[in-house]
Amino acid sequence: MRLTLTTDKLQVVLAGAITTNQLNTVTTYRAIYGGTEQRLRNVANTNSTTDVDLCPAPAAGRVHEVDTISVYNADTVAATVTVKFDANATEYIICKQTLQTGQTLEWNR
């Protein structure tokens, strides 16, 4: 998955409030610019029904190439997770899945 514009972001949001613990997310990606490639990661917790960036928007002249996404349900109950592409505030759902306690949603390039 490639983020090419300064307004492109990859985000996660939950369908409802958590019971005990927010879900843990880890995203690995490459920042590509001027013939250089830098490997980066973004570690974040969900924020219930508020969007959280899995991969931030690239700076001007850069591209973010997403390699892996992991969302782990650390809560004590099932959680419905939506992963979406945000293109300048227009959102496109990539997947929506219910994770049971202890389950992980993974995506690999």
N, C-alpha and C positions, 0 to 999 in steps of 0.2 A: 504494500500500500504506500502510495507516494503523496506527500503533502508538498505542493509546489508554490502556493501563494501565501502571502503573509496573513491571509484571512482563513486559511485551512487549519482545522484542528481535529483531532480524534478525541472523543469524549465518552464517558461512562456515566450512567445515572441509574438509580434504583426506582422501582415502581412505587415504593412506599418507605416509610421510616423504618429504621433498624430497631431491633429489640434490645440488643446488648452491645454488639461490636460492628463497626463499619467493615466493609469488605476491603481486602488488601489488593492492590494492583501493582504490576510491574510491567513496564514496556521498554523494550530495547529498540533502538533505531540508529540510523546513521545520518549525520549532517554532512551534506555534500556541497562543496563550494570551491570554485577556482581550481579544480583538479585535485582538491584535498578531500579526504573522507575521515570524519571523526566519529568513533563509536560512542554512543551516549545511552543513558537509561533514565527513565522517569519512574519514581516510586511514589505512590500516593494511596490514600484511603478514600473510599467513596464518602459522599456527604448526603446520604439519604436521597431526597428528591432534587438536589441541586447538582447541576452538571459539574463534572471534574475532568480536567484534561488528562488524557492518557498520553498523548503526544502533543506538545505545544506547537503553535504555528512557527514556521521557519522565518528567519530574518530575511530581508530583501536580498535577492541574489543567491539564496540557499534553497536546498531541497531537503526534506526529512523523509527518509526511506525507512518505513517501519518493518522490523524483522520479527518481533514476537510481542504478544500481548497475553498477560495472565491476570485473571481476576479470581481470587480465592474467597469463598464464603466463610468468614470467621465468625459470623453471627450464630445465634443459637436456634434460629428458625430459617426456613427457606427464604430466598430473596430472588426477585425477578430483576435481571440485569439487562440494560439496553446499552449496546455499544453503537455509537453513531459518528458519522462524518459531519462536521460543522463547516460549511462553506460560506463564510461571511454571514453567519447567523441563520442560514438556511440549513436545516438538519435533515440528514439522510440516514435512516436506520440501516445498520449493517447486520446486526443480529439482536434478538431478544430471547433470553433464555432464563428459565428458573433453575437456580442452583440450590441444592439441598445443603445443609450444614456440612462443611468439610469438602465440598465439591469445588472443582476449579474449571473455569472456562479458559481454554487456551487457543491461541491462533499463532501459527508459524508461517512465515513467508516461504 
